[in-house]
Amino acid sequence: MRIDFYISSLSGGGAEKVLISLASAFSAMGNDVSIVSLEKRPQFYQVPSGITVVKFDNNKQRFGAVKDFFDLRRYMRSRKANIAISFLSRCNLLVLAAGLFNRQRIVVCDRNNPLREHSKLTFVVSSLLYKRANQVVVQTKQIKGFYPKFLQKKITVIENPLDTKALDAQVEAAPEREKTILSVGRLEAQKDFVTLINAMGRIHQDYPNWQLNIFGKGDMRDELQRHIDGLGLSDSVHLCGRTPKPYYEMRRSSIFVLSSHYEGFPNVLCEAMYAGDLCISSDCVSGPRELIVPGKNGWLFPVGDEHKLTDELRHCIKSIESGDDMDSIRSSAQNTVKRLYMDENIKHWVCLVQKVKR
């Protein structure tokens, strides 16, 4: 079977990582798989051999979106794949438009909270265009409920896969847990690292030997660094940039924090739970509440509530300092994400592809 995946870029991000994992799994089954990237950001992730990568770099061109449309239409017509699977809203709409005249079987995948990513008007227009898709994939039941009734029958909920083999490959030898709090994500307003840094400022007064490492790149780096310096935290809060081995950092950290205002489905939280970190997450839409049972396998705090986040951090650090690693919490977190293992998750995608293909 010929399966084509489409995305705006292969930069460092959750959607990009999931797409490559799925493409790799379908390729390993003997399918003819390609990935088409519109190159809106520099490539970060490597694509396994055996998968064709096609890049349309119209980003700096005048009328780049129009060029993307014609390049996509030309490729789809020549390739004649059994199914096209597109990730992220902009790419979804382009693929739907490009496939309009060739009856391409199309699955579109939204990977974030559509009500926060777009205006209401854009969401309404996107929903109307999504009627052309054969299936719409979202990551949580909560997000499925946001879409209008006329789309509900076309929407399938599939949580993100956890590629444990790829994660384990990042760790040659199990490191010792350090007195480190970890967070991973793009340095953008959505991730609300300001709340996390403020909470660390409160923690630092009582536990000056603990460090906060934030991995990721983004437009807010300079602003966040000024905030860190202003709080006098430059020796304990570190903006570490991007790392090719985030899972290794999770394995050597003791606590993981997701502080986002909103998510689609937080891959990094799933990975941190698999790593056995003590996980603290904002109770944002969507994903964390479908993963974390407070006090059983992690903790939730209200979005933007630095006081509650401080309390949860203090509780974890105090326990660790007293010799209680809370192994039952860590083990429960690891058990929770077993349903996301690639071998289990890919079964849902195979069923979806079989349902949609010609």
C-alpha positions in Angstrom: 0.0 0.0 0.0 1.2 3.5 -0.8 0.8 5.9 2.2 1.8 9.5 2.1 2.3 11.7 5.2 2.1 15.5 4.9 3.3 18.1 7.4 4.5 21.7 7.5 8.0 20.8 8.7 10.2 18.2 10.3 11.4 20.5 13.1 11.5 19.6 16.7 7.9 19.2 17.9 5.4 16.6 19.2 3.4 16.4 15.9 6.6 15.9 13.9 7.9 13.2 16.2 4.5 11.3 16.0 4.3 11.5 12.3 7.8 10.1 11.9 7.0 7.3 14.3 3.9 6.4 12.4 5.6 6.6 9.1 8.4 4.3 10.4 5.9 1.8 11.7 3.9 1.6 8.4 7.2 1.4 6.4 8.3 -1.5 8.7 5.1 -3.4 7.7 6.2 -3.3 4.1 4.2 -0.3 2.9 5.5 2.2 0.4 5.7 5.3 2.6 6.7 8.9 1.8 6.8 12.1 3.9 6.1 15.5 2.3 7.4 18.5 4.2 6.6 22.1 3.4 9.8 23.2 5.2 8.3 26.0 7.3 11.0 25.5 9.9 14.5 23.8 9.7 14.5 20.1 9.9 15.5 18.6 13.3 14.3 15.0 13.3 16.0 12.3 11.2 13.9 10.1 9.0 14.7 6.4 8.9 16.0 4.9 5.7 13.4 3.3 3.4 11.0 6.3 3.7 11.0 8.8 0.8 11.2 12.5 2.0 10.0 15.2 -0.4 10.5 18.9 0.5 8.7 21.9 -1.0 10.6 24.9 0.2 8.3 27.8 -0.8 8.6 29.6 2.5 10.5 32.6 1.2 8.7 32.7 -2.1 6.0 35.3 -2.9 2.6 33.6 -2.7 4.3 30.7 -1.0 0.9 29.1 0.0 -0.2 29.1 -3.7 3.1 27.4 -4.7 2.5 24.9 -1.9 -0.9 24.1 -3.3 0.3 23.5 -6.8 3.3 21.5 -5.7 1.1 19.3 -3.5 -1.5 18.8 -6.2 1.2 17.8 -8.7 2.7 15.4 -6.3 -0.6 13.8 -5.2 -1.6 13.3 -8.8 1.7 11.6 -9.8 2.1 9.6 -6.7 -1.5 8.2 -6.6 -1.2 7.0 -3.0 -3.9 4.8 -1.5 -4.2 7.3 1.4 -2.8 10.7 2.4 -2.4 11.4 6.1 -1.9 15.1 7.0 -0.8 16.7 10.2 -1.5 20.2 11.5 -4.2 22.7 10.4 -2.5 24.7 7.7 -1.1 21.6 6.0 -4.5 19.8 6.4 -6.3 22.6 4.6 -3.8 22.7 1.8 -3.9 18.9 1.3 -7.7 18.9 1.3 -7.7 21.6 -1.4 -4.9 20.0 -3.4 -6.7 16.7 -3.4 -10.0 18.2 -4.5 -9.8 17.2 -8.1 -8.2 13.7 -7.9 -10.5 12.1 -5.3 -7.6 11.4 -3.0 -8.5 9.5 0.2 -7.5 11.9 3.0 -7.1 11.7 6.8 -6.5 15.0 8.5 -5.0 15.1 12.0 -5.4 18.1 14.4 -2.7 18.0 17.0 -3.5 20.9 19.3 -6.5 22.6 20.9 -8.3 24.1 17.9 -10.1 26.7 20.0 -6.9 28.1 21.3 -4.8 27.8 18.1 -7.3 29.7 15.9 -10.0 32.3 15.9 -13.6 31.1 16.1 -14.1 32.1 12.5 -11.0 30.1 11.4 -12.2 27.1 13.4 -15.7 27.3 11.7 -14.2 27.5 8.2 -11.8 24.7 9.0 -14.6 22.5 10.3 -16.5 23.1 7.1 -13.5 22.1 4.9 -12.9 19.1 7.1 -16.2 17.7 5.7 -14.1 16.8 2.6 -11.8 14.5 4.6 -12.5 10.8 4.9 -11.6 10.9 8.5 -10.5 13.4 11.1 -8.1 12.2 13.9 -7.9 14.0 17.2 -6.0 12.9 20.4 -8.6 13.2 23.2 -12.3 12.9 23.7 -12.4 16.4 25.1 -11.1 17.8 21.8 -13.5 15.7 19.8 -16.3 17.4 21.7 -15.3 20.8 20.4 -16.2 20.0 16.8 -19.7 20.5 15.3 -22.2 17.7 15.2 -21.9 17.3 11.4 -18.3 16.2 11.8 -18.7 13.8 14.8 -19.2 10.6 12.8 -15.9 11.3 10.9 -13.8 11.9 14.0 -11.7 9.2 15.5 -9.8 9.6 18.8 -6.3 8.1 18.8 -3.9 9.1 21.5 -0.3 9.7 20.5 2.0 6.6 20.3 4.9 6.2 22.7 7.9 4.8 20.7 9.7 3.1 23.6 12.4 1.7 21.4 13.5 5.1 20.2 13.3 6.5 23.7 15.3 3.6 25.2 18.0 4.1 22.5 18.7 7.5 24.0 20.0 6.0 27.2 23.1 3.7 27.1 23.3 3.3 30.8 20.7 4.3 33.4 21.9 7.5 35.0 21.5 8.4 38.7 18.6 10.7 39.5 19.8 14.2 40.2 18.2 17.1 42.2 16.8 18.5 39.0 13.3 19.6 37.9 12.9 19.3 34.1 10.6 20.8 31.5 10.7 20.4 27.7 8.9 22.5 25.1 9.1 25.4 22.7 9.9 28.7 24.4 6.5 30.2 23.6 3.6 31.7 25.6 1.6 28.5 25.2 4.0 26.6 27.5 3.8 29.2 30.3 7.4 28.8 31.5 7.0 32.1 33.4 4.7 30.3 36.0 7.2 27.5 36.3 10.1 29.9 36.8 8.2 31.9 39.4 7.5 28.7 41.3 11.1 27.8 41.2 11.9 31.2 42.6 9.8 30.3 45.7 11.3 26.8 45.9 14.9 28.1 45.6 14.6 29.9 49.0 14.3 26.6 50.8 16.1 24.2 48.4 18.9 26.2 46.8 20.7 23.0 45.7 17.8 22.1 43.3 18.1 23.0 39.6 15.5 23.7 36.9 16.5 22.8 33.4 14.2 23.9 30.5 15.0 22.3 27.1 13.6 23.9 23.9 14.0 26.8 21.5 11.7 29.6 20.7 11.0 33.3 20.3 10.7 33.9 24.1 14.2 32.8 25.0 15.6 36.3 25.6 12.5 37.4 27.5 12.6 34.3 29.7 16.3 34.8 30.4 15.7 38.4 31.5 13.0 37.1 33.8 15.3 34.5 35.3 18.0 37.1 35.8 15.6 39.5 37.3 14.6 36.9 39.9 18.3 36.2 40.7 17.9 32.6 39.5 20.6 32.4 36.8 22.6 29.9 38.8 19.6 27.5 39.3 17.3 28.0 36.3 18.9 27.1 32.9 17.5 27.5 29.4 19.4 24.6 27.8 18.3 24.9 24.2 17.3 21.8 22.2 18.6 18.3 22.8 18.6 15.2 20.6 18.2 13.1 23.8 15.3 14.6 25.8 14.5 11.2 27.3 18.0 10.9 28.7 17.4 14.2 30.5 14.1 12.8 31.9 15.8 9.7 33.2 18.4 11.7 35.1 15.9 14.3 36.5 13.7 13.6 39.5 10.7 15.8 38.7 9.0 16.8 35.4 6.7 19.8 35.1 4.3 20.6 32.2 3.1 24.1 32.8 1.2 24.8 29.5 -1.9 27.0 29.1 -3.2 24.4 26.6 -2.1 21.2 24.8 -3.4 18.8 22.1 -1.9 15.7 23.7 1.3 16.3 25.7 3.9 13.9 24.3 6.6 15.1 26.7 4.4 14.3 29.7 3.8 10.8 28.4 7.6 10.3 27.9 8.3 11.7 31.4 5.8 9.2 32.9 7.5 6.4 31.0 10.8 7.6 32.4 9.5 7.2 35.9 9.7 10.9 36.8 7.4 12.5 39.4 5.2 14.4 37.1 3.3 17.6 37.8 1.1 19.1 35.1 -1.2 22.0 34.6 -4.8 20.9 34.4 -5.0 22.3 30.9 -7.1 21.4 27.9 -6.4 18.7 26.8 -4.6 15.6 27.7 -3.2 15.8 31.3 -6.4 14.9 33.0 -6.7 11.8 30.7 -3.3 10.7 31.9 -2.9 11.8 35.5 -4.9 10.7 38.5 -3.9 13.2 41.2 -2.0 11.6 44.0 -1.9 8.2 42.2 0.5 8.7 39.3 1.2 12.4 39.4 -0.3 15.8 40.3 -2.3 18.5 38.6 -2.5 22.2 39.3 -4.8 24.9 38.0 -3.4 26.6 34.8 -1.2 29.6 35.7 -1.4 28.9 39.5 2.2 29.3 40.6 1.3 29.0 44.3 -0.3 25.5 43.8 2.6 24.5 41.6 5.0 25.6 44.3 3.1 23.4 46.8 3.3 20.4 44.6 7.0 20.9 43.9 7.7 21.4 47.6 5.8 18.2 48.4 7.9 16.2 45.9 11.2 17.7 46.9 10.6 17.3 50.6 9.8 13.6 50.1 12.9 13.1 48.0 15.1 14.9 50.5 13.7 12.8 53.3 14.6 9.6 51.4 11.2 8.7 50.1 11.4 8.5 46.3 7.7 7.7 46.0 8.3 4.6 43.9 4.6 3.7 43.9 3.8 7.0 42.1 6.6 6.5 39.6 5.6 2.9 38.9 1.9 3.8 38.5 2.9 6.5 36.0 4.8 4.0 34.0 1.9 1.6 34.0 -0.5 4.3 32.9 1.3 4.9 29.6 1.6 1.3 28.6 -1.6 1.7 26.5 0.4 4.2 24.3 3.2 1.8 23.4 3.7 1.7 19.6 2.7 -1.9 19.2 -0.7 -1.1 20.8 -1.2 2.3 19.2 -0.4 1.3 15.7 -3.3 -1.2 15.7 -5.7 1.8 15.9 -4.0 3.4 12.9 -4.0 0.2 10.9 -7.8 -0.2 11.5 -8.3 3.5 10.4 -6.2 3.1 7.2 -8.0 -0.1 6.3 -11.3 1.7 6.8 -10.4 4.6 4.7 -8.3 3.2 1.8 -9.7 2.6 -1.6 
